[in-house]
Amino acid sequence: SIANGMWWRFTEQYLAGIIGAASARTLLTTAMINNGLALGQVANILDQASQWQRFNQNLLMTMIDHMTQGVSVVDKNMCLVAWNNQYLKLFGYPKDLVYVGCPIA
């Protein structure tokens, strides 16, 4: 059905952002077709991937927050992903001006 196709694409894109495109496709193909895993089990895999992504983001934020230099991390679209307080001070940015996804331009 259309809904299942949309769910499949969303899930694959979400996982691809965390574990890479090839791994996401392999995981979903194995889960849904070869092993016949239920949607609940795939949802559990997504939840675990989401928790892992949050852990990685928190680890990154903790690491750069303890640096004495102003540091920022951008994604492939040149949008902010993470930064530390020293980065804000370096450019004199107010805290509410900078947010995740903010274009660095």
A tleap script that builds the chain and sets N, CA, C and O, in Angstrom:
source leaprc.protein.ff14SB
mol = sequence {
  NSER ILE ALA ASN GLY MET TRP TRP ARG PHE
  THR GLU GLN TYR LEU ALA GLY ILE ILE GLY
  ALA ALA SER ALA ARG THR LEU LEU THR THR
  ALA MET ILE ASN ASN GLY LEU ALA LEU GLY
  GLN VAL ALA ASN ILE LEU ASP GLN ALA SER
  GLN TRP GLN ARG PHE ASN GLN ASN LEU LEU
  MET THR MET ILE ASP HIE MET THR GLN GLY
  VAL SER VAL VAL ASP LYS ASN MET CYS LEU
  VAL ALA TRP ASN ASN GLN TYR LEU LYS LEU
  PHE GLY TYR PRO LYS ASP LEU VAL TYR VAL
  GLY CYS PRO ILE CALA
}
set mol.1.N position { 0.827 -1.187 0.000 }
set mol.1.CA position { 0.000 0.000 0.000 }
set mol.1.C position { 0.873 1.254 0.000 }
set mol.1.O position { 2.079 1.182 0.238 }
set mol.2.N position { 0.253 2.401 -0.269 }
set mol.2.CA position { 0.971 3.674 -0.298 }
set mol.2.C position { 1.526 4.008 1.082 }
set mol.2.O position { 2.664 4.461 1.206 }
set mol.3.N position { 0.718 3.784 2.121 }
set mol.3.CA position { 1.152 4.081 3.490 }
set mol.3.C position { 2.371 3.253 3.868 }
set mol.3.O position { 3.304 3.768 4.485 }
set mol.4.N position { 2.371 1.963 3.500 }
set mol.4.CA position { 3.517 1.118 3.795 }
set mol.4.C position { 4.756 1.582 3.045 }
set mol.4.O position { 5.862 1.542 3.586 }
set mol.5.N position { 4.582 2.018 1.815 }
set mol.5.CA position { 5.715 2.532 1.039 }
set mol.5.C position { 6.287 3.802 1.639 }
set mol.5.O position { 7.503 3.991 1.675 }
set mol.6.N position { 5.398 4.676 2.114 }
set mol.6.CA position { 5.853 5.914 2.748 }
set mol.6.C position { 6.574 5.597 4.055 }
set mol.6.O position { 7.607 6.195 4.357 }
set mol.7.N position { 6.029 4.651 4.835 }
set mol.7.CA position { 6.658 4.255 6.089 }
set mol.7.C position { 8.043 3.684 5.822 }
set mol.7.O position { 9.007 4.006 6.516 }
set mol.8.N position { 8.128 2.822 4.796 }
set mol.8.CA position { 9.407 2.191 4.450 }
set mol.8.C position { 10.437 3.255 4.088 }
set mol.8.O position { 11.567 3.203 4.573 }
set mol.9.N position { 10.069 4.224 3.243 }
set mol.9.CA position { 11.012 5.275 2.826 }
set mol.9.C position { 11.432 6.143 4.005 }
set mol.9.O position { 12.610 6.467 4.153 }
set mol.10.N position { 10.461 6.522 4.850 }
set mol.10.CA position { 10.787 7.332 6.022 }
set mol.10.C position { 11.764 6.592 6.935 }
set mol.10.O position { 12.770 7.150 7.374 }
set mol.11.N position { 11.448 5.327 7.211 }
set mol.11.CA position { 12.276 4.523 8.106 }
set mol.11.C position { 13.670 4.354 7.528 }
set mol.11.O position { 14.658 4.478 8.252 }
set mol.12.N position { 13.764 4.073 6.240 }
set mol.12.CA position { 15.066 3.883 5.608 }
set mol.12.C position { 15.878 5.179 5.639 }
set mol.12.O position { 17.079 5.141 5.910 }
set mol.13.N position { 15.251 6.315 5.369 }
set mol.13.CA position { 15.964 7.594 5.395 }
set mol.13.C position { 16.408 7.941 6.812 }
set mol.13.O position { 17.513 8.444 7.015 }
set mol.14.N position { 15.554 7.673 7.780 }
set mol.14.CA position { 15.897 7.951 9.174 }
set mol.14.C position { 17.105 7.127 9.597 }
set mol.14.O position { 18.067 7.657 10.154 }
set mol.15.N position { 17.047 5.823 9.326 }
set mol.15.CA position { 18.164 4.952 9.685 }
set mol.15.C position { 19.422 5.311 8.905 }
set mol.15.O position { 20.527 5.234 9.442 }
set mol.16.N position { 19.268 5.699 7.654 }
set mol.16.CA position { 20.423 6.057 6.835 }
set mol.16.C position { 21.183 7.218 7.448 }
set mol.16.O position { 22.411 7.272 7.371 }
set mol.17.N position { 20.464 8.140 8.053 }
set mol.17.CA position { 21.121 9.266 8.701 }
set mol.17.C position { 21.927 8.854 9.915 }
set mol.17.O position { 22.823 9.583 10.341 }
set mol.18.N position { 21.624 7.701 10.475 }
set mol.18.CA position { 22.307 7.237 11.680 }
set mol.18.C position { 23.367 6.184 11.361 }
set mol.18.O position { 24.492 6.258 11.854 }
set mol.19.N position { 23.001 5.205 10.532 }
set mol.19.CA position { 23.918 4.077 10.302 }
set mol.19.C position { 24.406 3.979 8.861 }
set mol.19.O position { 25.177 3.077 8.536 }
set mol.20.N position { 23.975 4.884 7.998 }
set mol.20.CA position { 24.385 4.840 6.603 }
set mol.20.C position { 23.330 4.175 5.734 }
set mol.20.O position { 22.570 3.324 6.196 }
set mol.21.N position { 23.296 4.574 4.475 }
set mol.21.CA position { 22.245 4.118 3.562 }
set mol.21.C position { 22.278 2.613 3.320 }
set mol.21.O position { 21.240 1.952 3.374 }
set mol.22.N position { 23.456 2.072 3.055 }
set mol.22.CA position { 23.546 0.639 2.756 }
set mol.22.C position { 23.134 -0.197 3.965 }
set mol.22.O position { 22.419 -1.189 3.826 }
set mol.23.N position { 23.586 0.207 5.143 }
set mol.23.CA position { 23.235 -0.535 6.353 }
set mol.23.C position { 21.743 -0.443 6.638 }
set mol.23.O position { 21.131 -1.423 7.062 }
set mol.24.N position { 21.158 0.715 6.410 }
set mol.24.CA position { 19.722 0.885 6.645 }
set mol.24.C position { 18.918 -0.026 5.730 }
set mol.24.O position { 17.983 -0.690 6.177 }
set mol.25.N position { 19.275 -0.061 4.462 }
set mol.25.CA position { 18.545 -0.905 3.507 }
set mol.25.C position { 18.690 -2.382 3.870 }
set mol.25.O position { 17.723 -3.142 3.816 }
set mol.26.N position { 19.893 -2.772 4.235 }
set mol.26.CA position { 20.127 -4.166 4.618 }
set mol.26.C position { 19.322 -4.532 5.860 }
set mol.26.O position { 18.694 -5.589 5.917 }
set mol.27.N position { 19.348 -3.640 6.859 }
set mol.27.CA position { 18.611 -3.895 8.091 }
set mol.27.C position { 17.123 -4.047 7.819 }
set mol.27.O position { 16.499 -4.995 8.296 }
set mol.28.N position { 16.555 -3.130 7.064 }
set mol.28.CA position { 15.125 -3.194 6.799 }
set mol.28.C position { 14.758 -4.395 5.946 }
set mol.28.O position { 13.750 -5.053 6.202 }
set mol.29.N position { 15.557 -4.683 4.945 }
set mol.29.CA position { 15.271 -5.838 4.090 }
set mol.29.C position { 15.309 -7.115 4.907 }
set mol.29.O position { 14.423 -7.962 4.794 }
set mol.30.N position { 16.341 -7.250 5.730 }
set mol.30.CA position { 16.461 -8.438 6.578 }
set mol.30.C position { 15.312 -8.513 7.563 }
set mol.30.O position { 14.711 -9.570 7.750 }
set mol.31.N position { 15.008 -7.385 8.194 }
set mol.31.CA position { 13.962 -7.366 9.218 }
set mol.31.C position { 12.587 -7.660 8.650 }
set mol.31.O position { 11.836 -8.448 9.226 }
set mol.32.N position { 12.250 -7.052 7.550 }
set mol.32.CA position { 10.885 -7.140 7.033 }
set mol.32.C position { 10.652 -8.346 6.128 }
set mol.32.O position { 9.556 -8.907 6.118 }
set mol.33.N position { 11.650 -8.743 5.381 }
set mol.33.CA position { 11.409 -9.787 4.384 }
set mol.33.C position { 12.002 -11.124 4.816 }
set mol.33.O position { 11.281 -12.112 4.959 }
set mol.34.N position { 13.315 -11.151 5.023 }
set mol.34.CA position { 13.979 -12.424 5.277 }
set mol.34.C position { 13.585 -13.052 6.609 }
set mol.34.O position { 13.337 -14.256 6.679 }
set mol.35.N position { 13.525 -12.245 7.663 }
set mol.35.CA position { 13.226 -12.790 8.982 }
set mol.35.C position { 11.773 -12.601 9.382 }
set mol.35.O position { 11.342 -13.144 10.399 }
set mol.36.N position { 11.019 -11.855 8.616 }
set mol.36.CA position { 9.619 -11.660 8.917 }
set mol.36.C position { 9.364 -10.987 10.254 }
set mol.36.O position { 8.387 -11.311 10.930 }
set mol.37.N position { 10.214 -10.065 10.643 }
set mol.37.CA position { 10.006 -9.379 11.915 }
set mol.37.C position { 8.744 -8.539 11.857 }
set mol.37.O position { 8.406 -7.978 10.815 }
set mol.38.N position { 8.064 -8.458 12.963 }
set mol.38.CA position { 6.849 -7.663 13.055 }
set mol.38.C position { 7.197 -6.185 13.077 }
set mol.38.O position { 8.322 -5.809 13.405 }
set mol.39.N position { 6.222 -5.345 12.724 }
set mol.39.CA position { 6.443 -3.906 12.735 }
set mol.39.C position { 6.857 -3.426 14.120 }
set mol.39.O position { 7.654 -2.494 14.227 }
set mol.40.N position { 6.343 -4.030 15.173 }
set mol.40.CA position { 6.725 -3.663 16.533 }
set mol.40.C position { 8.197 -3.876 16.779 }
set mol.40.O position { 8.835 -3.085 17.474 }
set mol.41.N position { 8.748 -4.942 16.214 }
set mol.41.CA position { 10.172 -5.213 16.377 }
set mol.41.C position { 11.012 -4.193 15.609 }
set mol.41.O position { 12.064 -3.765 16.084 }
set mol.42.N position { 10.545 -3.810 14.433 }
set mol.42.CA position { 11.254 -2.786 13.657 }
set mol.42.C position { 11.160 -1.451 14.390 }
set mol.42.O position { 12.126 -0.689 14.412 }
set mol.43.N position { 10.007 -1.163 14.987 }
set mol.43.CA position { 9.860 0.065 15.774 }
set mol.43.C position { 10.848 0.069 16.928 }
set mol.43.O position { 11.395 1.119 17.266 }
set mol.44.N position { 11.086 -1.082 17.537 }
set mol.44.CA position { 12.069 -1.187 18.615 }
set mol.44.C position { 13.474 -0.890 18.097 }
set mol.44.O position { 14.260 -0.226 18.773 }
set mol.45.N position { 13.788 -1.378 16.905 }
set mol.45.CA position { 15.089 -1.089 16.285 }
set mol.45.C position { 15.232 0.410 16.062 }
set mol.45.O position { 16.293 0.980 16.319 }
set mol.46.N position { 14.162 1.054 15.581 }
set mol.46.CA position { 14.186 2.505 15.367 }
set mol.46.C position { 14.384 3.248 16.687 }
set mol.46.O position { 15.134 4.221 16.752 }
set mol.47.N position { 13.710 2.784 17.734 }
set mol.47.CA position { 13.846 3.427 19.039 }
set mol.47.C position { 15.276 3.317 19.543 }
set mol.47.O position { 15.823 4.281 20.080 }
set mol.48.N position { 15.882 2.153 19.375 }
set mol.48.CA position { 17.266 1.971 19.803 }
set mol.48.C position { 18.201 2.859 18.987 }
set mol.48.O position { 19.138 3.436 19.538 }
set mol.49.N position { 17.958 2.974 17.684 }
set mol.49.CA position { 18.779 3.847 16.839 }
set mol.49.C position { 18.627 5.294 17.265 }
set mol.49.O position { 19.601 6.046 17.287 }
set mol.50.N position { 17.409 5.687 17.604 }
set mol.50.CA position { 17.158 7.049 18.062 }
set mol.50.C position { 17.888 7.316 19.373 }
set mol.50.O position { 18.472 8.385 19.550 }
set mol.51.N position { 17.859 6.351 20.295 }
set mol.51.CA position { 18.570 6.503 21.563 }
set mol.51.C position { 20.066 6.620 21.328 }
set mol.51.O position { 20.733 7.420 21.985 }
set mol.52.N position { 20.600 5.838 20.405 }
set mol.52.CA position { 22.023 5.888 20.079 }
set mol.52.C position { 22.383 7.252 19.495 }
set mol.52.O position { 23.426 7.813 19.830 }
set mol.53.N position { 21.525 7.791 18.621 }
set mol.53.CA position { 21.774 9.103 18.039 }
set mol.53.C position { 21.782 10.175 19.129 }
set mol.53.O position { 22.654 11.044 19.128 }
set mol.54.N position { 20.823 10.126 20.061 }
set mol.54.CA position { 20.790 11.100 21.156 }
set mol.54.C position { 22.031 10.977 22.027 }
set mol.54.O position { 22.579 11.985 22.474 }
set mol.55.N position { 22.483 9.737 22.273 }
set mol.55.CA position { 23.696 9.523 23.062 }
set mol.55.C position { 24.890 10.165 22.361 }
set mol.55.O position { 25.692 10.847 22.999 }
set mol.56.N position { 25.009 9.949 21.052 }
set mol.56.CA position { 26.120 10.528 20.295 }
set mol.56.C position { 26.073 12.052 20.322 }
set mol.56.O position { 27.111 12.698 20.465 }
set mol.57.N position { 24.880 12.634 20.187 }
set mol.57.CA position { 24.751 14.089 20.229 }
set mol.57.C position { 25.134 14.623 21.604 }
set mol.57.O position { 25.826 15.636 21.708 }
set mol.58.N position { 24.683 13.941 22.665 }
set mol.58.CA position { 25.026 14.375 24.018 }
set mol.58.C position { 26.527 14.254 24.274 }
set mol.58.O position { 27.122 15.127 24.905 }
set mol.59.N position { 27.131 13.186 23.791 }
set mol.59.CA position { 28.565 12.995 23.943 }
set mol.59.C position { 29.329 14.099 23.216 }
set mol.59.O position { 30.282 14.661 23.755 }
set mol.60.N position { 28.910 14.402 22.005 }
set mol.60.CA position { 29.543 15.471 21.234 }
set mol.60.C position { 29.427 16.801 21.964 }
set mol.60.O position { 30.407 17.538 22.077 }
set mol.61.N position { 28.231 17.113 22.461 }
set mol.61.CA position { 28.021 18.378 23.165 }
set mol.61.C position { 28.880 18.451 24.428 }
set mol.61.O position { 29.458 19.497 24.722 }
set mol.62.N position { 28.967 17.365 25.163 }
set mol.62.CA position { 29.777 17.340 26.377 }
set mol.62.C position { 31.243 17.548 26.040 }
set mol.62.O position { 31.937 18.298 26.728 }
set mol.63.N position { 31.720 16.898 24.997 }
set mol.63.CA position { 33.126 17.023 24.609 }
set mol.63.C position { 33.470 18.451 24.222 }
set mol.63.O position { 34.461 18.997 24.706 }
set mol.64.N position { 32.668 19.070 23.356 }
set mol.64.CA position { 33.041 20.406 22.893 }
set mol.64.C position { 32.773 21.469 23.949 }
set mol.64.O position { 33.396 22.530 23.927 }
set mol.65.N position { 31.861 21.203 24.868 }
set mol.65.CA position { 31.575 22.183 25.909 }
set mol.65.C position { 32.743 22.327 26.876 }
set mol.65.O position { 32.881 23.364 27.525 }
set mol.66.N position { 33.579 21.313 26.979 }
set mol.66.CA position { 34.726 21.359 27.880 }
set mol.66.C position { 35.988 21.895 27.194 }
set mol.66.O position { 37.040 21.978 27.829 }
set mol.67.N position { 35.904 22.250 25.945 }
set mol.67.CA position { 37.053 22.814 25.234 }
set mol.67.C position { 37.161 24.303 25.525 }
set mol.67.O position { 36.155 24.989 25.703 }
set mol.68.N position { 38.387 24.790 25.570 }
set mol.68.CA position { 38.591 26.216 25.848 }
set mol.68.C position { 38.430 27.059 24.588 }
set mol.68.O position { 38.183 28.260 24.689 }
set mol.69.N position { 38.561 26.465 23.414 }
set mol.69.CA position { 38.387 27.182 22.155 }
set mol.69.C position { 36.908 27.229 21.780 }
set mol.69.O position { 36.123 26.374 22.191 }
set mol.70.N position { 36.542 28.237 20.995 }
set mol.70.CA position { 35.202 28.293 20.438 }
set mol.70.C position { 35.078 27.265 19.332 }
set mol.70.O position { 35.851 27.285 18.374 }
set mol.71.N position { 34.114 26.368 19.453 }
set mol.71.CA position { 33.971 25.258 18.511 }
set mol.71.C position { 32.521 25.147 18.059 }
set mol.71.O position { 31.594 25.295 18.855 }
set mol.72.N position { 32.344 24.885 16.770 }
set mol.72.CA position { 31.020 24.556 16.250 }
set mol.72.C position { 31.162 23.376 15.298 }
set mol.72.O position { 32.228 23.138 14.730 }
set mol.73.N position { 30.068 22.648 15.138 }
set mol.73.CA position { 30.010 21.519 14.214 }
set mol.73.C position { 28.874 21.806 13.251 }
set mol.73.O position { 27.775 22.174 13.666 }
set mol.74.N position { 29.146 21.634 11.945 }
set mol.74.CA position { 28.121 21.863 10.938 }
set mol.74.C position { 27.877 20.580 10.156 }
set mol.74.O position { 28.732 19.696 10.107 }
set mol.75.N position { 26.694 20.490 9.542 }
set mol.75.CA position { 26.382 19.332 8.715 }
set mol.75.C position { 26.786 19.612 7.270 }
set mol.75.O position { 27.400 20.639 6.980 }
set mol.76.N position { 26.447 18.713 6.381 }
set mol.76.CA position { 26.854 18.849 4.982 }
set mol.76.C position { 26.214 20.057 4.299 }
set mol.76.O position { 26.689 20.507 3.256 }
set mol.77.N position { 25.132 20.585 4.889 }
set mol.77.CA position { 24.460 21.762 4.332 }
set mol.77.C position { 24.934 23.057 4.975 }
set mol.77.O position { 24.344 24.118 4.771 }
set mol.78.N position { 26.013 22.956 5.759 }
set mol.78.CA position { 26.587 24.102 6.458 }
set mol.78.C position { 25.601 24.719 7.445 }
set mol.78.O position { 25.498 25.940 7.568 }
set mol.79.N position { 24.887 23.852 8.138 }
set mol.79.CA position { 23.980 24.275 9.208 }
set mol.79.C position { 24.525 23.755 10.531 }
set mol.79.O position { 25.076 22.656 10.599 }
set mol.80.N position { 24.366 24.548 11.571 }
set mol.80.CA position { 24.894 24.183 12.889 }
set mol.80.C position { 24.250 22.919 13.430 }
set mol.80.O position { 23.038 22.721 13.345 }
set mol.81.N position { 25.097 22.078 13.986 }
set mol.81.CA position { 24.649 20.864 14.645 }
set mol.81.C position { 24.937 20.968 16.141 }
set mol.81.O position { 24.128 20.560 16.974 }
set mol.82.N position { 26.111 21.525 16.466 }
set mol.82.CA position { 26.520 21.651 17.864 }
set mol.82.C position { 27.500 22.813 17.983 }
set mol.82.O position { 28.128 23.217 17.005 }
set mol.83.N position { 27.620 23.347 19.213 }
set mol.83.CA position { 28.540 24.456 19.484 }
set mol.83.C position { 28.735 24.528 20.992 }
set mol.83.O position { 27.997 23.914 21.762 }
set mol.84.N position { 29.749 25.294 21.395 }
set mol.84.CA position { 29.953 25.478 22.828 }
set mol.84.C position { 29.782 26.957 23.191 }
set mol.84.O position { 29.658 27.812 22.315 }
set mol.85.N position { 29.778 27.241 24.491 }
set mol.85.CA position { 29.591 28.619 24.953 }
set mol.85.C position { 30.702 29.541 24.464 }
set mol.85.O position { 30.463 30.716 24.184 }
set mol.86.N position { 31.919 29.006 24.362 }
set mol.86.CA position { 33.035 29.809 23.881 }
set mol.86.C position { 32.799 30.260 22.437 }
set mol.86.O position { 33.228 31.348 22.053 }
set mol.87.N position { 32.131 29.448 21.650 }
set mol.87.CA position { 31.783 29.816 20.271 }
set mol.87.C position { 30.846 31.015 20.283 }
set mol.87.O position { 31.029 31.964 19.521 }
set mol.88.N position { 29.839 30.968 21.155 }
set mol.88.CA position { 28.896 32.085 21.259 }
set mol.88.C position { 29.617 33.366 21.678 }
set mol.88.O position { 29.353 34.440 21.138 }
set mol.89.N position { 30.538 33.242 22.655 }
set mol.89.CA position { 31.287 34.404 23.131 }
set mol.89.C position { 32.223 34.950 22.060 }
set mol.89.O position { 32.376 36.164 21.926 }
set mol.90.N position { 32.846 34.057 21.300 }
set mol.90.CA position { 33.798 34.453 20.265 }
set mol.90.C position { 33.163 35.414 19.265 }
set mol.90.O position { 33.785 36.398 18.865 }
set mol.91.N position { 31.942 35.136 18.869 }
set mol.91.CA position { 31.254 35.969 17.881 }
set mol.91.C position { 30.233 36.921 18.510 }
set mol.91.O position { 29.597 37.706 17.808 }
set mol.92.N position { 30.082 36.848 19.830 }
set mol.92.CA position { 29.133 37.724 20.508 }
set mol.92.C position { 27.680 37.408 20.187 }
set mol.92.O position { 26.826 38.293 20.218 }
set mol.93.N position { 27.396 36.126 19.875 }
set mol.93.CA position { 26.021 35.729 19.544 }
set mol.93.C position { 25.180 35.591 20.810 }
set mol.93.O position { 25.639 34.995 21.784 }
set mol.94.N position { 23.978 36.121 20.819 }
set mol.94.CA position { 23.067 35.802 21.937 }
set mol.94.C position { 22.633 34.339 21.816 }
set mol.94.O position { 22.541 33.812 20.707 }
set mol.95.N position { 22.367 33.685 22.942 }
set mol.95.CA position { 22.032 32.252 22.939 }
set mol.95.C position { 20.812 31.929 22.090 }
set mol.95.O position { 20.755 30.863 21.478 }
set mol.96.N position { 19.825 32.839 22.041 }
set mol.96.CA position { 18.597 32.535 21.300 }
set mol.96.C position { 18.752 32.715 19.789 }
set mol.96.O position { 17.835 32.377 19.041 }
set mol.97.N position { 19.876 33.234 19.326 }
set mol.97.CA position { 20.115 33.397 17.893 }
set mol.97.C position { 20.582 32.090 17.243 }
set mol.97.O position { 20.320 31.847 16.065 }
set mol.98.N position { 21.263 31.266 18.010 }
set mol.98.CA position { 21.866 30.033 17.499 }
set mol.98.C position { 20.985 28.845 17.889 }
set mol.98.O position { 20.566 28.720 19.040 }
set mol.99.N position { 20.714 27.982 16.917 }
set mol.99.CA position { 19.886 26.801 17.164 }
set mol.99.C position { 20.338 25.682 16.224 }
set mol.99.O position { 20.982 25.946 15.209 }
set mol.100.N position { 20.006 24.446 16.557 }
set mol.100.CA position { 20.342 23.312 15.712 }
set mol.100.C position { 19.641 23.495 14.380 }
set mol.100.O position { 18.430 23.710 14.335 }
set mol.101.N position { 20.403 23.411 13.290 }
set mol.101.CA position { 19.859 23.607 11.951 }
set mol.101.C position { 20.009 25.017 11.440 }
set mol.101.O position { 19.634 25.308 10.305 }
set mol.102.N position { 20.553 25.903 12.260 }
set mol.102.CA position { 20.746 27.305 11.864 }
set mol.102.C position { 21.842 27.391 10.793 }
set mol.102.O position { 22.950 26.908 11.023 }
set mol.103.N position { 21.565 27.984 9.644 }
set mol.103.CA position { 22.610 28.150 8.628 }
set mol.103.C position { 23.736 29.025 9.176 }
set mol.103.O position { 23.470 30.050 9.802 }
set mol.104.N position { 24.974 28.636 8.949 }
set mol.104.CA position { 26.092 29.411 9.485 }
set mol.104.C position { 26.270 30.738 8.739 }
set mol.104.O position { 26.928 31.650 9.240 }
set mol.105.N position { 25.695 30.843 7.564 }
set mol.105.CA position { 25.784 32.107 6.820 }
set mol.105.C position { 25.043 33.185 7.571 }
set mol.105.O position { 24.993 34.329 7.119 }
savepdb mol mol.pdb
quit
